[in-house]
Each structure stands twice: as C-alpha cells, then as structure tokens.
Amino acid sequence: MATNSNNSSPGHSPSSTTLEAVDYNLQFPTWSMEYLKKAAMQQRLVRPRSLAWAIMLNAIPPPSGDILLSIHGHRNFYNDLRNKLSMDPRAVIGDDPLSQNDESAWKQHFCDNELKALILQDVVRTFPDETYFRDKDVQDTMVRVLFFWSRSHPSPGYRQGMHEVLAPLLFELYCDRQQAKQHALSDTLLNYLEEGYLEHDSYMLFSAVMKGLEQFYSTGDVIPTSCGRLPLSRSLHNQNEAVRYLERVREDYLTSADPGLAKHLMECNISMELFGIRWLRLLFGREFPRTEIPNLWSFIFSDGPMLPNLHHIVVAMLMSIRTALLECDTGCALSLLMRPSSASAGHVCALSLHLRDPIRYPSPPAQLNNSYDQKAEEEAETDGSEGLAEGGDVARSLAALALLRARLPSAVAALQAALPRPPPDAIPALEQIAQLSALLQCRNHALIDVETALEAAENQTSFSVGRRQLVPVVLGRNKPKVNQVKVNQVKVNQVKVINKVKEVPLQVFHQVECDSTSDLPFQDPLRLRTE
C-alpha cells in the first residue's frame, strides 16, 4: 500500500514517498536490501524480523532472489555438520575407550561431553527472568548450536558470553513463528517459519553474527583445547583483538569526538577494556532492557555482517552518560560503566548516526535521567563490607574487582622482582599487596557469571593456576582476627573470620583454564539444570 512518509525526517528517509512495510508480507519493494537497511536504521523493521536480519547479514538473499534454495542449503549444511560431529564412538571398531591418542574417537567423545557441560553451565543461567529459556528443550537446543559452532571453529572455540549472543537470536526466531499464526502466509514464509527448523535457522543466524563478533572472542595467540579450555600458560602472550580494538576507539574516535571525556577517563585510570570487552562480546546485550535489544541489533546489522560501525556505538554510549561520568571519581565512574546504560537504545543509535555523519544526521536531544545517575553515585559512595556481601551490590563489587584484577597482579610481580629482600619499612605494605593479590586470583563463577573486565588481562602472566582454595567471603562488618603466614617469602596477614562466614570452595580460573581433567571434572549436564 503506497503512503506518504511525512513523519520521517529527510535525513532518515530515502525519499518523500515510500511503500509502507507490512508484517509477514514479502512484497519486493519493502524487502529489498536498501529498504531493509533504512527501516532498520529507523528501528522500524517488520516481521519476520529474523528473516530481515538474515538478509542484512548476507546469510540469505532478499525474497527477489532464490531465497528458498539458500535456506535449504543452510539447513542441509547444519544436518551434515550435526551428523559429522555426533558420531557414536562405539561404532569405531578397535578404538580403546582409554586411549589418549588425539585421533581416538573415544577421546574426542569425552572431550565433547566436557565441552557440552561447560556450555550448559552458561546456558542454564541465560536470561533467568525469561520463562522461555527455562525450558529444557530450549536449553538443549542452545547447547547443541553452540557446541557445533565451537567444534567447527576451533579458534576461538566456545567462550563464555556466546550464549548471550545466541539467546536473542533464538528468541526472535521463536517469536516470529508464534506471531505468524495470526497471519495468512505465502509459500516462502510457510517454508521459512517451519517449527522443525528453529534450531537450524538459529545456527545460521548465530554463524552470520559471529563473522563480525568472532574477532572479539579471540585470545591472542592462545588456541583453546578441544575440550573448550584455554591451555595452561605461565608466559606472556599477545593481547586479544578486543583490547586493541578498544584502544583504537579511544585514540581515533573518542578523543576527537569528546576530548574532555577521554581525558577524564584517562585521569581516572579507567581503560576501555574494563567495560568495553563486555559491550563488544555481548553486542551491548546487557546494557539495555531485553525488549530494546531487537531494535538495537536491527540497527547494528544494517551495516552488514562485519559490523563495521560498532566503534560509533561505543563512543555514543559513553557520550550519552558523559555528564554523570565527569562528575564521578574513579570508583563511581567505573561502577556507572559496569551498570546497564541509563540512556535508551534509540538515543544511542541516533547519537551514533550523528557521529558517523554529523551533516546528514543531526545530534539528538540529550536524555535526562538524573534519578538513575544520582542513585548510582549514591550507591558508589556508600561504605561496603569486605568481600562480596550477601545481597550486596554485585555490579559495584564486580567493577571494583575488575579494576583490581587488571592492575594488581602485574604490580605484585614487579615488586617481587624489584625487591627480592624487602627492607623492613616496606614489609607492611608488601604484606597487604601480596594478600590482596592472592585473594584476587580466585574467581567464583557462581557470583560472576560473565567474563568481563578480567578478559582484559589475558595478556598478563598468570599466577597460582590450577590450585584449589578456600576463600572466606565476609558477610558482616565485624573485624576479623589476623594471623601472620608466609607467602612467597613475605609475611602476610591471614584472615580468620569470626562471625557470619561461609567458606566457599573455588577453582582458580585466572586468565587461563586448567588442562587437567581432574581439575575440572566432567559433570552430567542433566544435573546442572535449574528448575
């Protein structure tokens, strides 16, 4: 139906007269690549939105092309991949289940089971408030898609956070199928929206998105093992691509767009990777309400599969909260950056367009959300208990831990190298630093379920990898008794908590993962599920 687009601004509309897109109607003018990209930039994509994403990501051609042939090709590819990677080792004659040969089908089978268990640990925590993701069949689908993708992409393999990229794609495919029941569908849409191919199509979409995101999951020159873990390493290795990318964003874009904000972050000693790695790897999925993610991702996907304009969104997100950031000190600013954005996704998209082309796209009006910023600042200034308090502010604690983990280990190593025999006056300070560093080596995945700023330290030396420890988590404000013990030839105050203490067994996962199966035993996936 032809209508006049008088409500759209000239900067956002291709012409004064366009065709109005309709849900589940694949008329060519409104499903051409050009129309889809402009509708996505205006956050006005119609359903099936997942099909529009696949077209903009070049996974399948527009409806004017042979779309059904492409869809069938993707589904056949997934079937072949699933059959190839689901081989029963019992069918291999003469293979010993205890064999350690890399070519052994049994060894690969056990590694596959371990990788699936590793993936499931993340999948069961996906969007805990969404009933859809509590379903066992949905969790199984996510595990299979992530497993097959990681096995076919040994580098980077599976990394924590990929499940939060897959989940919105899978949910969008599901919603497209549910809402289609209210419409009369063409043969093409009936084929695309078949219920039995939800898993196949989610793999297709996930693979298309990962073409642009894969670089941010790389671990420098370290390649994960077939079981999905990073190999044991005690030497320096190259920075990951996400760190280099964020450094370029700061130097080439943020400094020119907002030199005052860039200078403030530098003065606060807040590097971009402390918060930017999570932004990039999860495609900003944790920075906005989940209901805003489809429109935000439509906007991002309109640039094509390599996602070339993510840097503008990073800068726009920083500039959208610049007033609050400039009023904060280091702790408050980092806490604010580790929280969901106080700006809407639509405002960030409009601001990123302005940064991309200031002449064509005017600067959007500033969003006022002082109540959020004031609350964040007040919480950052309040006194907290030691450790991660039960029921405490996890976001603030995570921000503080991220900063310490990224900075403290290298400082301890430098001090130990420079002062093998510390003078008496320096011993008290060294005791405190060594104690903090020892405690911060431990990571509790039950408390921090997504790798965030610690990933920025992947290029640093690891210490005490693979040891099991009991770390006291203080739940009250009572002062503990202190005993002195020696750590690396330096006397260290050992915390002995009196009241309200529970000892939490932790496996050390600092920068690298252990390669011994005894350090991370296989767990039956069915026993990891949440009710």
C-alpha positions as a printed NumPy array, in Angstrom:
array([[  0.   ,   0.   ,   0.   ],
       [  1.527,   3.29 ,  -1.045],
       [  1.601,   6.032,   1.551],
       [  3.406,   9.289,   2.082],
       [  6.187,   9.15 ,   4.659],
       [  5.654,  12.616,   6.024],
       [  6.536,  11.597,   9.577],
       [ 10.126,  10.72 ,   8.754],
       [ 12.828,  13.326,   8.704],
       [ 14.669,  13.899,   5.407],
       [ 17.873,  12.679,   6.962],
       [ 16.348,   9.329,   7.807],
       [ 14.072,   8.67 ,   4.846],
       [ 15.175,   7.702,   1.326],
       [ 12.503,   9.85 ,  -0.318],
       [  9.32 ,  11.659,   0.437],
       [  7.191,   8.793,  -0.886],
       [  7.811,   5.16 ,   0.079],
       [  5.874,   1.934,   0.429],
       [  4.684,   1.014,   3.912],
       [  6.013,  -2.389,   5.018],
       [  3.521,  -4.858,   6.486],
       [  4.2  ,  -7.778,   8.834],
       [  4.595, -11.117,   7.054],
       [  4.175,  -9.607,   3.59 ],
       [  7.235, -10.163,   1.415],
       [  6.364,  -7.656,  -1.286],
       [  9.636,  -6.864,  -3.019],
       [  9.938,  -3.063,  -2.646],
       [  9.713,  -3.305,   1.152],
       [ 12.044,  -6.324,   1.348],
       [ 14.828,  -5.071,  -0.86 ],
       [ 18.213,  -4.743,   0.809],
       [ 18.102,  -0.953,   0.558],
       [ 14.655,  -0.67 ,   2.148],
       [ 15.501,  -3.121,   4.95 ],
       [ 18.664,  -1.243,   5.918],
       [ 16.874,   2.107,   6.036],
       [ 13.973,   0.639,   8.006],
       [ 16.455,  -0.926,  10.457],
       [ 18.243,   2.391,  10.944],
       [ 14.862,   3.926,  11.767],
       [ 14.126,   0.917,  14.05 ],
       [ 11.   ,   0.118,  12.042],
       [ 11.638,  -3.426,  10.805],
       [  8.535,  -5.562,  10.374],
       [  8.177,  -9.287,  10.976],
       [  9.564, -11.766,  10.399],
       [ 12.424,  -9.722,  11.822],
       [ 14.758, -12.711,  11.952],
       [ 14.432, -13.041,   8.167],
       [ 15.339,  -9.365,   7.736],
       [ 18.397,  -9.929,   9.969],
       [ 19.489, -12.893,   7.866],
       [ 19.17 , -10.826,   4.677],
       [ 21.089,  -7.829,   6.058],
       [ 23.821, -10.165,   7.361],
       [ 24.125, -11.692,   3.86 ],
       [ 23.176, -15.143,   5.143],
       [ 20.368, -15.42 ,   2.587],
       [ 19.333, -13.24 ,  -0.391],
       [ 16.283, -10.954,  -0.441],
       [ 12.95 , -12.514,  -1.484],
       [ 13.572, -11.361,  -5.049],
       [ 16.4  , -13.904,  -5.245],
       [ 16.301, -17.661,  -4.788],
       [ 15.677, -17.423,  -1.063],
       [ 14.29 , -20.939,  -0.628],
       [ 17.371, -22.522,  -2.219],
       [ 19.603, -20.609,   0.197],
       [ 17.505, -21.552,   3.233],
       [ 17.526, -25.224,   2.261],
       [ 21.296, -25.04 ,   1.749],
       [ 21.853, -23.712,   5.28 ],
       [ 19.603, -26.354,   6.782],
       [ 21.309, -29.164,   4.877],
       [ 24.698, -27.868,   5.987],
       [ 23.606, -27.958,   9.627],
       [ 22.277, -31.504,   9.225],
       [ 25.594, -32.626,   7.738],
       [ 27.567, -30.887,  10.494],
       [ 25.396, -32.44 ,  13.192],
       [ 25.8  , -35.929,  11.729],
       [ 29.55 , -35.488,  11.416],
       [ 30.067, -34.29 ,  14.985],
       [ 27.607, -36.687,  16.63 ],
       [ 29.376, -39.923,  15.74 ],
       [ 28.959, -42.766,  18.239],
       [ 32.459, -43.933,  19.303],
       [ 31.104, -47.447,  19.819],
       [ 30.746, -47.698,  16.064],
       [ 34.536, -47.379,  15.648],
       [ 35.986, -50.884,  15.693],
       [ 39.244, -51.354,  17.569],
       [ 39.24 , -47.975,  19.346],
       [ 40.125, -48.149,  23.045],
       [ 37.947, -46.006,  25.385],
       [ 41.078, -45.347,  27.472],
       [ 43.148, -44.214,  24.515],
       [ 44.917, -40.848,  24.763],
       [ 45.596, -40.731,  21.037],
       [ 44.412, -37.485,  19.505],
       [ 42.822, -39.477,  16.68 ],
       [ 40.812, -41.626,  19.101],
       [ 37.049, -41.336,  18.685],
       [ 36.617, -42.119,  22.372],
       [ 38.941, -39.331,  23.462],
       [ 37.058, -36.877,  21.264],
       [ 33.778, -38.193,  22.657],
       [ 34.843, -37.466,  26.237],
       [ 36.137, -34.032,  25.244],
       [ 32.825, -33.31 ,  23.523],
       [ 30.894, -34.248,  26.648],
       [ 33.1  , -31.992,  28.734],
       [ 32.639, -29.114,  26.3  ],
       [ 28.864, -29.588,  26.36 ],
       [ 28.896, -29.492,  30.159],
       [ 30.957, -26.299,  30.046],
       [ 28.46 , -24.694,  27.661],
       [ 25.474, -25.845,  29.698],
       [ 26.817, -24.146,  32.81 ],
       [ 26.314, -20.844,  30.983],
       [ 23.126, -21.771,  29.136],
       [ 21.142, -22.587,  32.297],
       [ 21.773, -19.03 ,  33.53 ],
       [ 20.628, -17.316,  30.335],
       [ 18.02 , -14.598,  30.959],
       [ 16.79 , -16.094,  34.26 ],
       [ 13.643, -13.947,  34.22 ],
       [ 12.517, -15.294,  30.832],
       [ 10.335, -18.391,  31.109],
       [ 11.253, -19.402,  27.56 ],
       [ 14.892, -20.029,  28.496],
       [ 13.994, -22.201,  31.483],
       [ 12.605, -24.859,  29.153],
       [ 14.783, -27.971,  28.914],
       [ 14.314, -28.327,  25.152],
       [ 15.353, -24.708,  24.591],
       [ 18.462, -25.209,  26.715],
       [ 19.317, -28.377,  24.792],
       [ 18.921, -26.501,  21.514],
       [ 21.272, -23.748,  22.675],
       [ 23.867, -26.269,  23.848],
       [ 23.8  , -28.102,  20.512],
       [ 24.063, -24.917,  18.422],
       [ 26.952, -23.545,  20.495],
       [ 28.676, -26.93 ,  20.567],
       [ 28.505, -27.486,  16.815],
       [ 29.668, -23.944,  16.128],
       [ 32.609, -24.162,  18.519],
       [ 33.688, -27.562,  17.159],
       [ 33.634, -26.202,  13.62 ],
       [ 35.503, -23.06 ,  14.754],
       [ 38.334, -24.347,  16.984],
       [ 39.676, -20.83 ,  17.283],
       [ 38.195, -19.13 ,  19.24 ],
       [ 36.04 , -22.164,  20.076],
       [ 33.39 , -21.638,  22.747],
       [ 33.889, -18.671,  25.031],
       [ 31.742, -17.507,  27.882],
       [ 29.283, -14.896,  26.653],
       [ 28.438, -16.52 ,  23.329],
       [ 25.266, -17.932,  24.875],
       [ 24.029, -14.361,  25.395],
       [ 24.546, -13.664,  21.698],
       [ 22.636, -16.771,  20.638],
       [ 19.714, -16.28 ,  23.051],
       [ 18.163, -13.121,  21.49 ],
       [ 18.534, -14.644,  18.011],
       [ 16.778, -17.839,  19.077],
       [ 14.036, -15.914,  20.858],
       [ 13.432, -13.725,  17.806],
       [ 13.065, -16.815,  15.611],
       [ 10.612, -18.242,  18.135],
       [  8.567, -15.01 ,  18.295],
       [  8.407, -14.804,  14.509],
       [  6.918, -18.284,  14.398],
       [  4.44 , -17.625,  17.202],
       [  3.101, -14.374,  15.777],
       [  2.915, -15.795,  12.265],
       [ -0.027, -17.961,  13.349],
       [ -2.247, -14.879,  13.155],
       [ -1.424, -14.134,   9.501],
       [ -2.004, -15.662,   6.102],
       [  1.456, -16.683,   4.89 ],
       [  2.979, -17.118,   1.462],
       [  4.634, -20.404,   0.495],
       [  8.049, -18.841,   1.083],
       [  7.184, -17.811,   4.627],
       [  5.498, -21.139,   5.372],
       [  8.769, -22.815,   4.443],
       [ 10.971, -20.394,   6.371],
       [  8.821, -20.481,   9.524],
       [  8.599, -24.27 ,   9.824],
       [  8.747, -25.206,  13.509],
       [ 11.074, -28.124,  12.912],
       [ 13.891, -25.897,  11.625],
       [ 14.157, -23.472,  14.532],
       [ 17.488, -24.978,  15.575],
       [ 18.867, -24.936,  12.027],
       [ 17.926, -21.305,  11.489],
       [ 19.352, -20.234,  14.847],
       [ 22.69 , -21.765,  13.843],
       [ 22.519, -19.882,  10.534],
       [ 21.874, -16.549,  12.27 ],
       [ 24.439, -17.147,  15.001],
       [ 27.113, -18.021,  12.441],
       [ 26.312, -14.853,  10.489],
       [ 26.559, -12.621,  13.573],
       [ 29.784, -14.291,  14.735],
       [ 31.508, -13.297,  11.487],
       [ 31.683,  -9.809,  12.949],
       [ 31.991, -10.74 ,  16.626],
       [ 34.47 , -13.614,  16.393],
       [ 37.473, -11.285,  16.493],
       [ 36.458, -10.019,  19.94 ],
       [ 36.451, -13.547,  21.357],
       [ 39.973, -14.327,  20.192],
       [ 42.614, -14.908,  22.865],
       [ 45.668, -13.603,  21.068],
       [ 47.977, -16.441,  20.107],
       [ 46.366, -18.902,  22.554],
       [ 44.09 , -21.531,  20.998],
       [ 41.561, -23.376,  23.196],
       [ 41.801, -27.145,  23.53 ],
       [ 39.22 , -29.487,  22.031],
       [ 37.531, -29.541,  25.439],
       [ 36.921, -25.803,  25.245],
       [ 39.506, -24.622,  27.756],
       [ 42.447, -22.322,  27.314],
       [ 45.728, -24.252,  27.663],
       [ 47.899, -23.814,  30.72 ],
       [ 50.32 , -20.94 ,  30.236],
       [ 52.651, -19.054,  32.546],
       [ 54.185, -16.812,  29.937],
       [ 53.139, -13.551,  28.349],
       [ 51.136, -13.745,  25.157],
       [ 49.69 , -11.262,  22.729],
       [ 46.767,  -9.02 ,  23.558],
       [ 43.387, -10.114,  22.289],
       [ 41.794,  -8.221,  19.435],
       [ 39.117,  -6.667,  21.647],
       [ 41.769,  -4.823,  23.677],
       [ 43.463,  -3.491,  20.539],
       [ 40.122,  -2.505,  19.013],
       [ 39.052,  -0.569,  22.105],
       [ 42.39 ,   1.198,  22.27 ],
       [ 41.889,   2.354,  18.676],
       [ 38.37 ,   3.52 ,  19.55 ],
       [ 39.765,   5.655,  22.36 ],
       [ 42.622,   7.115,  20.339],
       [ 40.91 ,   7.607,  16.967],
       [ 37.276,   8.324,  17.833],
       [ 36.556,   9.159,  21.473],
       [ 39.446,  11.634,  21.74 ],
       [ 38.275,  13.561,  18.685],
       [ 34.538,  13.353,  19.464],
       [ 34.792,  14.259,  23.162],
       [ 38.332,  15.133,  24.293],
       [ 37.14 ,  16.173,  27.746],
       [ 35.54 ,  12.805,  28.442],
       [ 38.528,  10.928,  27.054],
       [ 40.865,  12.938,  29.299],
       [ 38.684,  12.311,  32.356],
       [ 38.72 ,   8.55 ,  31.802],
       [ 42.495,   8.657,  31.455],
       [ 42.85 ,  10.69 ,  34.654],
       [ 40.652,   8.153,  36.453],
       [ 42.917,   5.387,  35.111],
       [ 39.9  ,   3.665,  33.529],
       [ 40.942,   1.828,  30.399],
       [ 38.363,   0.999,  27.754],
       [ 38.712,  -2.769,  28.106],
       [ 37.451,  -2.742,  31.693],
       [ 33.912,  -2.277,  30.404],
       [ 34.225,  -2.356,  26.601],
       [ 35.025,  -6.053,  26.274],
       [ 31.623,  -6.946,  27.725],
       [ 29.956,  -4.399,  25.45 ],
       [ 31.528,  -5.864,  22.325],
       [ 31.346,  -9.56 ,  23.113],
       [ 27.698,  -9.448,  24.156],
       [ 26.868,  -6.912,  21.441],
       [ 25.606,  -4.481,  24.101],
       [ 23.035,  -7.056,  25.169],
       [ 23.452,  -6.339,  28.87 ],
       [ 23.457,  -2.577,  28.584],
       [ 19.778,  -2.135,  27.706],
       [ 16.47 ,  -3.798,  28.619],
       [ 15.972,  -7.   ,  26.678],
       [ 12.92 ,  -5.539,  24.94 ],
       [ 15.16 ,  -2.891,  23.32 ],
       [ 17.724,  -5.379,  22.009],
       [ 15.853,  -6.364,  18.784],
       [ 15.732,  -2.756,  17.572],
       [ 19.329,  -2.118,  18.623],
       [ 20.553,  -5.245,  16.82 ],
       [ 18.493,  -4.365,  13.742],
       [ 20.334,  -1.052,  13.679],
       [ 23.724,  -2.787,  14.073],
       [ 23.   ,  -5.472,  11.459],
       [ 22.027,  -2.851,   8.885],
       [ 25.752,  -2.249,   8.31 ],
       [ 26.375,  -5.813,   7.139],
       [ 27.931,  -8.982,   8.588],
       [ 31.272,  -7.453,   9.621],
       [ 29.512,  -4.919,  11.917],
       [ 31.851,  -2.087,  10.867],
       [ 30.35 ,   0.705,  12.986],
       [ 30.433,  -0.75 ,  16.486],
       [ 33.018,   1.865,  17.47 ],
       [ 30.457,   4.626,  16.932],
       [ 28.052,   2.885,  19.306],
       [ 30.788,   2.54 ,  21.943],
       [ 31.527,   6.259,  21.735],
       [ 27.815,   7.129,  21.688],
       [ 27.198,   5.095,  24.841],
       [ 29.994,   6.938,  26.641],
       [ 28.822,  10.343,  25.457],
       [ 25.219,   9.597,  26.443],
       [ 26.291,   9.426,  30.115],
       [ 29.144,  11.956,  29.919],
       [ 27.604,  14.351,  32.447],
       [ 27.41 ,  11.673,  35.125],
       [ 30.885,  10.367,  34.274],
       [ 32.507,  13.793,  34.511],
       [ 31.047,  14.263,  37.999],
       [ 32.385,  10.906,  39.223],
       [ 35.689,   9.808,  40.664],
       [ 37.319,   6.539,  39.607],
       [ 35.204,   4.169,  41.676],
       [ 31.903,   5.867,  40.901],
       [ 32.683,   6.179,  37.175],
       [ 33.683,   2.544,  36.829],
       [ 30.604,   1.436,  38.741],
       [ 28.449,   3.5  ,  36.38 ],
       [ 30.119,   1.954,  33.33 ],
       [ 29.563,  -1.563,  34.639],
       [ 25.828,  -0.957,  35.003],
       [ 23.161,  -1.016,  32.265],
       [ 23.045,   2.227,  30.349],
       [ 20.777,   4.975,  31.648],
       [ 20.177,   6.09 ,  28.042],
       [ 17.742,   4.311,  25.747],
       [ 18.924,   2.207,  22.833],
       [ 17.133,   4.548,  20.442],
       [ 19.036,   7.558,  21.765],
       [ 22.369,   5.724,  21.464],
       [ 21.568,   4.713,  17.878],
       [ 20.642,   8.285,  16.938],
       [ 23.817,   9.623,  18.542],
       [ 25.977,   7.057,  16.76 ],
       [ 24.425,   8.108,  13.435],
       [ 25.306,  11.701,  14.227],
       [ 28.895,  10.694,  14.999],
       [ 29.043,   8.808,  11.719],
       [ 27.686,  11.656,   9.591],
       [ 27.088,  14.928,  11.508],
       [ 25.812,  16.766,   8.422],
       [ 23.181,  14.24 ,   7.401],
       [ 22.074,  13.203,  10.896],
       [ 21.519,  15.98 ,  13.481],
       [ 22.524,  15.466,  17.088],
       [ 19.629,  14.006,  19.129],
       [ 18.399,  15.946,  22.171],
       [ 20.077,  14.95 ,  25.418],
       [ 18.231,  12.414,  27.543],
       [ 17.668,  13.371,  31.145],
       [ 17.754,  10.542,  33.647],
       [ 19.229,  12.159,  36.679],
       [ 17.474,   9.848,  39.117],
       [ 19.377,   6.854,  37.801],
       [ 22.734,   8.623,  37.783],
       [ 22.175,  10.069,  41.241],
       [ 21.253,   6.661,  42.602],
       [ 24.36 ,   5.098,  41.073],
       [ 26.548,   7.818,  42.533],
       [ 24.981,   7.5  ,  45.983],
       [ 25.47 ,   3.734,  45.99 ],
       [ 29.074,   4.092,  44.854],
       [ 29.787,   6.441,  47.752],
       [ 28.27 ,   4.272,  50.481],
       [ 30.51 ,   2.157,  52.672],
       [ 30.542,  -1.543,  51.855],
       [ 31.56 ,  -4.635,  53.758],
       [ 34.636,  -6.641,  52.966],
       [ 34.4  ,  -9.135,  50.143],
       [ 31.153,  -9.633,  48.234],
       [ 28.391,  -9.218,  50.773],
       [ 25.328, -11.427,  50.607],
       [ 22.632,  -9.378,  48.955],
       [ 25.115,  -6.6  ,  48.189],
       [ 25.515,  -4.602,  45.011],
       [ 27.   ,  -7.111,  42.596],
       [ 27.558,  -4.541,  39.867],
       [ 29.621,  -2.297,  42.11 ],
       [ 31.592,  -5.226,  43.546],
       [ 32.276,  -6.538,  40.061],
       [ 33.529,  -3.135,  38.953],
       [ 35.96 ,  -2.91 ,  41.873],
       [ 37.176,  -6.486,  41.377],
       [ 37.664,  -5.903,  37.665],
       [ 39.913,  -2.923,  38.274],
       [ 41.966,  -4.722,  40.912],
       [ 42.331,  -7.91 ,  38.907],
       [ 43.507,  -5.998,  35.874],
       [ 46.119,  -3.952,  37.747],
       [ 47.247,  -5.724,  40.903],
       [ 48.914,  -8.945,  39.621],
       [ 51.373,  -7.073,  37.435],
       [ 52.159,  -4.682,  40.29 ],
       [ 52.878,  -7.59 ,  42.635],
       [ 55.119,  -9.246,  40.063],
       [ 57.049,  -6.018,  39.568],
       [ 57.512,  -5.523,  43.301],
       [ 58.641,  -9.111,  43.843],
       [ 61.204,  -8.763,  41.065],
       [ 62.475,  -5.392,  42.271],
       [ 62.546,  -6.269,  45.977],
       [ 63.653,  -9.87 ,  46.494],
       [ 64.761,  -8.864,  50.012],
       [ 62.429,  -6.048,  51.015],
       [ 63.617,  -3.527,  53.609],
       [ 61.83 ,  -3.661,  56.97 ],
       [ 59.955,  -0.416,  56.35 ],
       [ 58.414,  -1.81 ,  53.154],
       [ 57.264,  -5.137,  54.597],
       [ 53.849,  -3.942,  55.934],
       [ 52.871,  -2.511,  52.549],
       [ 54.094,  -5.616,  50.725],
       [ 52.105,  -7.805,  53.096],
       [ 48.869,  -6.051,  52.215],
       [ 49.543,  -6.074,  48.481],
       [ 50.538,  -9.759,  48.446],
       [ 47.456, -10.714,  50.445],
       [ 45.083,  -8.855,  48.142],
       [ 46.746, -10.308,  45.078],
       [ 46.488, -13.847,  46.438],
       [ 42.796, -13.45 ,  47.205],
       [ 42.017, -11.872,  43.843],
       [ 43.455, -14.811,  41.933],
       [ 40.261, -16.713,  42.711],
       [ 37.179, -16.386,  40.571],
       [ 33.786, -17.576,  41.686],
       [ 31.713, -18.257,  38.592],
       [ 28.599, -18.581,  40.733],
       [ 28.872, -14.911,  41.625],
       [ 30.237, -13.511,  38.355],
       [ 28.648, -15.421,  35.522],
       [ 30.035, -13.492,  32.55 ],
       [ 33.699, -12.809,  31.86 ],
       [ 34.034,  -9.061,  31.857],
       [ 36.999,  -6.856,  32.569],
       [ 39.257,  -9.72 ,  33.651],
       [ 39.452, -10.663,  29.987],
       [ 41.492,  -7.509,  29.516],
       [ 44.277,  -9.18 ,  31.49 ],
       [ 44.569, -12.149,  29.133],
       [ 47.939, -10.837,  28.012],
       [ 49.376, -10.888,  31.525],
       [ 51.287, -13.579,  33.371],
       [ 49.17 , -15.995,  35.385],
       [ 49.955, -16.936,  38.957],
       [ 48.869, -19.935,  41.042],
       [ 46.915, -21.522,  38.223],
       [ 45.078, -24.757,  38.951],
       [ 45.109, -24.705,  42.764],
       [ 42.006, -25.266,  44.839],
       [ 41.492, -22.749,  47.631],
       [ 39.033, -21.927,  50.381],
       [ 38.376, -18.209,  50.302],
       [ 36.49 , -16.532,  53.169],
       [ 33.604, -14.409,  51.957],
       [ 32.734, -11.926,  54.687],
       [ 29.002, -11.417,  55.129],
       [ 29.061,  -8.974,  58.049],
       [ 31.048,  -5.951,  59.09 ],
       [ 32.829,  -7.497,  62.081],
       [ 36.585,  -7.112,  62.021],
       [ 38.404, -10.442,  61.626],
       [ 41.328, -11.692,  63.641],
       [ 44.637, -11.654,  61.821],
       [ 47.437, -14.209,  61.884],
       [ 50.717, -13.935,  60.006],
       [ 51.813, -16.542,  57.478],
       [ 54.461, -16.512,  54.791],
       [ 53.529, -16.185,  51.129],
       [ 56.44 , -16.152,  48.667],
       [ 58.911, -15.384,  51.472],
       [ 56.853, -12.373,  52.597],
       [ 54.836, -12.36 ,  55.791],
       [ 51.178, -11.965,  55.005],
       [ 48.206, -11.338,  57.259],
       [ 45.92 , -14.355,  57.089],
       [ 42.26 , -13.522,  57.581],
       [ 40.431, -15.594,  60.172],
       [ 36.807, -14.522,  60.22 ],
       [ 34.861, -14.85 ,  63.43 ],
       [ 31.197, -14.218,  62.639],
       [ 28.881, -14.869,  59.7  ],
       [ 31.384, -16.592,  57.489],
       [ 30.857, -19.298,  54.955],
       [ 33.868, -20.853,  53.266],
       [ 33.282, -21.032,  49.55 ],
       [ 35.287, -23.654,  47.609],
       [ 36.653, -22.03 ,  44.488],
       [ 38.506, -23.344,  41.481],
       [ 41.112, -20.846,  40.31 ],
       [ 40.387, -19.673,  36.77 ],
       [ 42.684, -16.69 ,  36.245],
       [ 43.351, -15.686,  32.626],
       [ 43.829, -19.313,  31.518],
       [ 41.991, -22.549,  32.127],
       [ 43.446, -25.731,  33.553],
       [ 44.095, -28.549,  31.091],
       [ 43.917, -31.415,  33.564],
       [ 40.628, -33.275,  33.62 ],
       [ 40.973, -33.786,  37.354],
       [ 40.926, -30.03 ,  37.928],
       [ 37.52 , -29.63 ,  36.293],
       [ 35.735, -32.994,  36.337],
       [ 33.009, -33.784,  33.889],
       [ 29.545, -33.071,  35.242],
       [ 26.369, -34.654,  33.955],
       [ 24.532, -31.865,  32.08 ],
       [ 21.163, -33.083,  33.309],
       [ 22.209, -32.439,  36.912],
       [ 23.173, -28.828,  36.23 ],
       [ 19.755, -27.602,  35.222],
       [ 17.828, -25.017,  37.176],
       [ 14.188, -25.568,  37.964]])
